[in-house]
């Protein structure tokens, strides 16, 4: 089969690899209909996540049709159209039973790697390095999906794949970010990063009853999308002092909740930005924390910081004093996709929310290398790229490779 | 691990002659080998091979010093002592919580032939009698070891302990406790394995180097035990059967 394989920093290729097989009795094989490139794939692409090996298949956002089932699978049959959550969960451990699906105890066969780094480990994730299990990812024609009975969600008849492909990761991730804010009537939620997850968080915050939603970014097309798709007010952090602007917009209180949808590759401004870049380049600090520092400063007293941008190591100059003095609550972590899926599928089926409105690029899988470049450099107003492994390269529309070659 | 009272007492006793950490046979060998190296070094220098000669003279000098004084800086740094080798087991303890009642976890373990299913270094365990069994292990680089073991304690749902008997390749003993975890979290399984490395000094060095790997091995073994008991099989990321 054809699959997008990691070969090193800024080097992904579409390779011919062995088809997946049923290995455990709880497996299914999914023929991938659509798969996305996630912002967190860029962390792998940029070489920030250790334990990637040459030839690893990328991708953790995919939907498709079941073409083979293991002997132990009860809920699914060949021909079912399914959404595959990006975290892999066993369904029986203490964490799964307590709806902390992404923290599954049993789904990461390499759990010792993260245990040494973090003290304990999360579950496995498709196509996301060996410390997250070393599972082959979804940017491929076919995927072996373990624990199928636990993870998968059937796509209701009549709903096209494209409408639900963002439910594999970024919509539940954004929804959990907003859910963690415990939004009350009259609340203002500020969201750092108007990329796909930030947009999903804003859409969800609105849906969960936020009075005002404020999006912060530096790219005009992303700010425009936040305004048009999520009814957000927007701030360009290169043009204004964000903390001061937020204070003035909220009667001096600050936002009730602040969501970090940026993570470890935050682009800072001024001296602070240079400081973090230098330290990260020299590996003295592996995560740049400028967004996180702004969140902490801007948030109202007693408010909530909800962190969904990926962090992987250590940060520097973290304003613990502000968290303490203002009595802030901090939520973080990978999304518990399984917990939200049934509700979110219903919201999409009833057309209450339309997450797929942020998809800007539809390409065949063969064009993945160019697509990664386009997404990384935010060219061509790129916000969300969906790849189709079943569409041959020849029928694809031209243009992306030229754009990606810069 | 906290040192026990006796260990603390021992280390105080050792401090008096702490500079001596090389055994008598090794000291003699060090003197002879060191002198030979130093002489060879001198020969090299006389043939104008300064780099090798100097290196050999330094190494020879260090060996001579080691033999004369009985103190080895490298052993010191590694925590190795070939004078006080008796009675020094290597101990590994690891724990895991498994979401099943203690009795069920105990029963799985009590069937000793299940152990190789989750303990990577074990090739097989054969039950040979009511309290006896024969164990085969494979180490790094294909090194294998065999021993007979005898069960000492066997309290259903609570504890099992065993020790090797006779001429074991790697004399060892182990115990596993099963304790009900609070809040319906299942069973806390705590495993302690002591082993007595073979071959005096040389074995001790090898075992010391391997200790880190083995502690991690036990940790991974217990994760696999948890997967087998909770999920029904070992979790794998393999994409194909072969």
Interface residues (C-beta under 8 A of the other chain):
Chain A: X18 X19 X20 X21 X22 X23 X24 X25 X57 X72 X90 X92 X93 X94 X97 X105 X106 X107 X108 X109 X110 X111 X112 X115 X124 X133 X134 X135 X136 X144 X146
Chain B: X97 X99 X185 X186 X216 X219 X220 X223 X226 X227 X230 X231 X232 X233 X234 X235 X236 X237 X238 X239 X240 X241
